[in-house]
Amino acid sequence: MIQITLPDGSIREFDSAVTVMDVAKSISDGFARNVISAKFNNETVETTTLLTTNGNLVLFTWRDDEGKQAFWHSTSHIMAQVVKELYPNAKLTIGPSIERGFYYDVDFGDVSISDKDFAKIEKRMIEIARGKHEYKMRAMSKEDALAYYKSINNEYKVELIENLDDGTITFCDHDTFTDLCRGGHIPNTGIVKAVKILSVAGAYWRGDENNKQLTRLYGISFPKQKELKEYLELLEEAKKRDHRKLGKELGLFTFSQKVGAGLPLWLPKGAALRSRLEDFLKKAQKKAGYEMVMTPHIGQKELYVTSGHYAKYGADSFQPITTPKEGEEFLLKPMNCPHHCEVYNNMPPFSYKDLPKRFAEFGTVYRYEQSGELHGLTRVRGFTQDDAHIFCTPDQLDTEFKAVIDLVLYVFGSLGFENFTAQVSLRDPENPDKYIGSDENWKKAENAILNAVKDKELDYVIETGEAAFYGPKLDFMVKDALGRSWQLGTIQVDYNLPERFDLTYKGSDNQTHRPVMIHRAPFGSMERFIAVLLEHTGGNFPLWLVPEQIMILSLSEKYEKYAKKVSDSLENHEIRTQIDNRSETMGKKIREAEMNKIPYMLIVGEQEEKDGTVSVRKHGGEDLGTISIDAFSELIKSEIKSTLLEFNV
């Protein structure tokens, strides 16, 4: 008798070994037709896998993320098959699923692939899919696997296999195609009804720029043609919202090769936007009892050796800066936390009555990213974190952690991010060498986060193995207006750095104790946050934040004095205005204000000057009619009040 436990706790009993699909059919034939992948005892399995022992089974359909991953990975096999058919000399490397779709890295040799080749690849993929070929897994010895790939001169697969243990090597077959694969496929190719090759890019083998550059083909697939059509429409909208495009059009930021890749330059409008975000958070932090500090952009190497950052990241980061003094080395600051530990250490000794201490800084840090990984503001080499570190007693940890959650929720609410999930990132118990600190401290830190998210009734998921090397963390995964998920905002509990920096306070028992350290950054980084906000809003920022709130358009130069009077009146109410008094047509002025996403346009002419009013036009074309200057000021204040929430401590 075999007992299979389903996620709802129900148990299915079978007289003998049974396949995953048979279990699905035991629930209902209709449900089974939609099952495309599964996990048994937390291990990915095929729908044809024979279950011979008791265990827990989770069945996935296209609606599940795991189902989509199996679907897209399976489609990458079809694309690889077509690549080998059309380009027999091509060498396949790896082809995983990704968050949206899949890719396959290929060494095409001297052949160049472009978007002109996509249509023929897609056509052949659909032809193969219609054959309803089953995906079949089979084991192979390491010796035979190496011999196979050596016989076809694929040194990439050989390298992969050399790092695998004998007895763990499997291949996946479908139709006439076979590939080295660990598993996780849909039942057959026929489920794939629509495919699209999205782009082609360069990618270094195994992500190492010292290795050969391969060709990466990105694609996506769906079980219905309608879903592909909807996705492509979404992509078109995403292109319009691309923060790199909008940042250029709105004059927010730029990059210069002379300055260096991955090092953004903030233009006046962008700097004003960024400054306004900083002021917004500083005001909330002041209410919450934070103290601002400032630390340098570099630090002695020994600082980061002490913190553990050098051991973990030193080899892959910017290399040490040497000085004229022999043996003296500095590093560009990769993190603010070591500096804040030294701020704590160099202040007068604290007692438990002085805690918590909350040190905040908009600190710029530097991390070396490979050129192929850089992407606008979302992946840069120099970025500013809205960083703060709270040093508290163990008894204060729960209250302080929850207070930081409240601050993050305030930030999200004021900026229109309403759809998010909290991700609790724990350490990987199978790889303890990735982390520093004792088991006891890790358990305390992880429990503190789990208790806080439960008490705050957050919608959360647990991700094992995603913790920082010094402590577990709570990340906020925000969905934007297009349904894409971004990691924004993080809170981390750390018992380890206080030990490494010998941080202490005197307790009520008059004994010396270690504080607990909370790392937090509601924005995460200014660069990434602004990029996501740009794409989420399409450049239509909340009125309180937008660089230019009002554009005043005079019908002719005769009314420029009145336009200036209107501007001065609004500025007295702290409403940001600009006057467009160019000798251009009104239509052109309006079009340009629309393109620059100015929320309100005020048109002034003879009648408005006579009546002391303004004609109001909203971005998007809505005509609000003619109203007094004071009434318009109240309208703006009311709109700002409705979107900029009040932060209560």
Disulfide bonds with the S-S distance in Angstrom:
none
